[in-house]
């Protein structure tokens, strides 16, 4: 698995991961593009974020279109109120539809979702932060986590694995992870404060995910940071796939908070287990 590109454009609205389909045909995993929707202006066109200053009816229309495209009813999707922290929440059937039509109904203050139930689609919003995807083949656990620099240094990926091991009796040797499209080191420069937090999170680490570009300024590879933390959590390197796509560089495909100076839409990461007739 290692070295393969995890995501391929499946439809103008989203990329999927055929590699994981080979592991389990019921797995549905994707990362949306900014294309194929009805939003206008800075949010053109497939903005999926209810919390930005877009027309709410347009956002619901975009979400409905995505749901129809992937053939999972919109009422089966679940979203969270993301706060750049490391809280993990186990989703069950009673959460169906939360955060989909109104932001207020989303799972509160949560950046990581997982479940072992079928016919639920877990979704989180992005515009440069790192989407993490998880699968445990023995317990049939799936999860997704939102890792900006704050969530990354709080080790949200490691927290997901720790939760699965402690709460779900997962087997670390059966856990797979994908690190999805996000802003790359090519476009992401941070200051000393952020690098101090990175160093604290990593501890002794042979592979540093940053390099100095000028006095007090560093180019930070958030994907590599999360990979090092997943390895630290016990995940095998052969079980980790990393996308090379940069959300800032790929302006035809993705929204980017940094490139677009804060006025932009949001993409979805999504993952679910779905039985097909």
C-alpha positions in Angstrom: 0.0 0.0 0.0 2.7 2.5 1.0 3.7 4.9 -1.8 0.4 4.7 -3.7 -1.7 7.8 -4.3 -4.7 7.3 -2.0 -7.2 9.6 -3.9 -8.3 9.8 -7.5 -10.9 12.1 -9.1 -14.1 10.0 -9.3 -16.5 12.8 -10.2 -16.2 16.5 -10.6 -17.5 16.8 -7.0 -15.3 14.4 -5.2 -12.2 12.1 -5.1 -12.4 8.6 -3.8 -9.9 5.9 -2.6 -10.0 2.7 -4.7 -7.1 1.4 -2.7 -9.3 0.9 0.4 -12.1 -0.6 -1.7 -9.7 -3.5 -2.2 -9.6 -4.0 1.5 -13.4 -3.8 2.1 -15.9 -3.3 -0.7 -18.4 -1.7 1.7 -16.0 1.1 2.5 -16.9 4.5 1.0 -14.3 7.2 1.5 -14.0 10.6 -0.2 -12.7 14.1 -0.3 -14.7 16.7 -2.1 -13.6 19.3 -4.6 -14.8 22.8 -4.9 -16.6 22.0 -8.2 -20.1 21.0 -9.3 -22.2 23.1 -6.9 -24.4 26.2 -6.9 -22.7 28.6 -4.5 -21.5 31.9 -5.9 -18.8 34.5 -5.4 -16.0 33.4 -3.0 -17.8 30.2 -2.4 -18.1 29.1 -6.0 -19.2 26.5 -6.3 -19.5 23.3 -4.1 -19.2 25.0 -0.7 -20.3 22.5 1.9 -19.7 24.6 5.1 -22.7 26.0 6.9 -20.6 28.1 9.2 -19.2 30.4 6.5 -21.0 33.4 5.1 -22.6 31.6 2.2 -26.3 31.4 1.3 -27.6 28.6 3.5 -30.0 27.3 0.9 -27.1 26.9 -1.5 -25.1 25.0 1.0 -28.0 22.6 1.6 -28.4 22.2 -2.2 -24.7 21.4 -2.5 -24.9 18.8 0.3 -28.0 17.3 -1.3 -26.2 17.1 -4.6 -23.2 15.3 -3.1 -25.4 12.9 -1.2 -27.3 12.0 -4.4 -24.0 11.6 -6.3 -22.5 9.1 -3.8 -25.9 7.5 -3.4 -26.1 7.9 0.4 -29.3 9.7 1.6 -28.6 13.1 3.2 -30.4 12.1 6.4 -27.7 9.5 7.0 -24.9 12.0 7.1 -23.4 13.3 10.4 -21.3 16.5 10.9 -19.5 18.1 13.9 -19.0 21.5 15.3 -15.2 21.6 14.8 -13.0 23.6 17.2 -9.4 22.6 16.4 -9.1 20.3 19.4 -8.8 16.5 19.8 -12.1 15.3 21.1 -13.2 12.0 19.6 -16.9 11.0 19.4 -18.4 7.6 18.6 -21.4 8.1 16.3 -24.4 5.8 16.4 -27.8 5.6 14.7 -29.4 8.2 17.0 -26.9 10.8 15.6 -28.2 10.3 12.0 -28.7 13.7 10.4 -26.9 15.8 13.0 -25.3 19.0 11.6 -26.5 18.4 8.1 -29.4 20.9 7.7 -28.4 23.2 10.6 -25.1 23.9 12.2 -26.6 24.1 15.6 -27.6 20.4 15.5 -24.0 19.3 14.8 -22.1 17.2 17.3 -20.7 19.8 19.7 -17.0 20.7 20.0 -15.6 17.7 18.2 -12.9 17.1 15.5 -12.9 13.4 15.3 -15.8 11.0 14.5 -15.9 7.2 14.3 -18.4 4.4 14.2 -18.8 0.7 13.7 -22.4 1.0 12.2 -23.4 0.7 8.6 -25.3 3.3 6.6 -23.9 6.3 8.4 -21.7 8.8 6.6 -19.3 10.7 8.8 -18.3 14.1 7.4 -16.0 17.0 8.5 -15.2 20.4 6.8 -11.8 21.6 5.5 -10.1 24.4 3.7 -6.3 23.6 4.2 -6.3 21.4 7.4 -5.4 17.8 7.2 -8.2 15.2 6.7 -7.3 11.9 8.5 -9.2 8.7 7.7 -9.0 5.5 9.7 -10.2 1.9 9.2 -9.8 -1.2 11.5 -10.6 -4.3 9.5 -11.2 -6.8 12.4 -13.8 -4.6 14.3 -14.9 -2.8 11.1 -14.3 0.5 12.7 -14.2 3.6 10.5 -13.2 7.2 11.5 -12.2 10.6 10.2 -10.5 13.5 12.0 -9.8 17.1 11.3 -6.2 18.1 12.0 -5.1 21.7 11.6 -1.9 22.6 13.3 -3.6 22.9 16.7 -5.4 19.5 16.3 -2.1 18.0 15.0 0.0 19.1 17.9 -2.8 17.8 20.2 -2.3 14.5 18.4 -5.9 14.0 17.3 -4.8 11.1 15.1 -3.0 9.3 18.0 -6.1 10.0 20.1 -8.3 8.2 17.6 -6.0 5.2 17.7 -5.7 5.3 21.5 -9.5 5.4 21.7 -9.9 2.4 19.4 -7.4 0.4 21.4 -8.8 1.2 24.8 -12.6 1.5 24.1 -13.0 -0.9 21.1 -10.4 -3.5 21.7 -9.0 -2.8 18.3 -5.9 -4.5 16.9 -3.2 -2.0 16.0 -1.9 -4.3 13.3 -5.4 -4.1 11.6 -5.5 -0.3 11.5 -5.1 1.6 8.3 -4.8 5.4 7.8 -5.0 7.8 5.0 -3.6 11.4 5.2 -5.7 13.3 2.7 -5.2 16.5 0.6 -4.2 19.5 2.7 -2.0 22.6 2.4 1.5 21.5 1.7 4.9 22.6 3.1 5.3 24.5 -0.2 2.6 27.0 0.9 2.5 26.8 4.7 4.9 29.0 6.7 4.6 29.3 10.5 6.4 31.1 13.3 8.4 30.0 16.3 5.4 29.5 18.5 3.9 26.9 16.3 7.2 25.1 15.8 7.6 24.9 19.6 4.2 23.2 19.8 5.3 20.8 17.0 8.5 19.9 18.8 6.6 19.3 22.1 4.2 17.0 20.3 6.9 15.0 18.5 9.5 14.6 21.3 12.6 12.9 20.0 12.1 12.5 16.3 14.6 11.7 13.5 12.3 13.1 10.8 11.4 16.7 11.4 8.3 17.9 9.4 9.7 21.5 8.9 12.6 23.5 7.8 13.7 27.1 8.5 13.1 29.6 5.6 14.0 32.8 7.4 14.5 34.2 10.8 11.6 32.9 13.0 9.8 31.5 9.9 9.4 27.8 9.0 7.9 25.8 6.2 5.7 23.2 8.0 4.6 19.9 6.4 1.4 19.1 8.3 1.0 15.8 6.5 4.4 14.6 7.6 3.7 15.8 11.2 0.6 13.7 11.3 2.4 10.7 9.8 5.1 10.9 12.5 2.5 11.1 15.2 0.6 8.1 13.8 3.9 6.1 13.8 4.5 7.2 17.3 1.0 5.9 18.2 2.0 2.5 17.0 0.7 2.4 13.4 2.8 0.5 10.9 4.3 2.7 8.1 3.0 0.2 5.5 -0.5 1.0 6.7 -0.3 4.7 6.1 -1.0 6.4 2.7 -0.4 10.1 2.2 -1.8 12.3 -0.5 0.6 14.6 -2.3 -2.1 17.1 -3.2 -1.8 20.6 -1.8 -5.1 22.4 -1.4 -3.4 25.8 -1.9 -1.6 24.9 -5.1 -4.5 23.0 -6.7 -6.6 26.1 -7.2 -8.8 24.4 -9.8 -9.8 21.6 -7.4 -9.9 23.0 -3.8 -10.8 25.9 -1.6 -7.9 27.2 0.5 -8.2 29.4 3.6 -4.7 30.7 3.3 -4.6 31.2 -0.5 -8.0 32.8 -0.5 -7.3 35.0 2.5 -10.0 33.5 4.7 -12.9 34.2 2.4 -13.6 30.8 0.9 -15.7 27.6 1.0 -15.2 24.3 2.6 -14.6 20.7 1.4 -15.9 17.5 3.1 -14.0 14.5 4.1 -16.4 11.6 4.3 -16.3 7.9 5.2 -19.0 5.3 5.7 -19.8 1.5 5.6 -22.5 0.9 3.1 -24.1 -2.4 2.0 -25.1 -2.3 -1.7 -28.0 -4.4 -3.0 
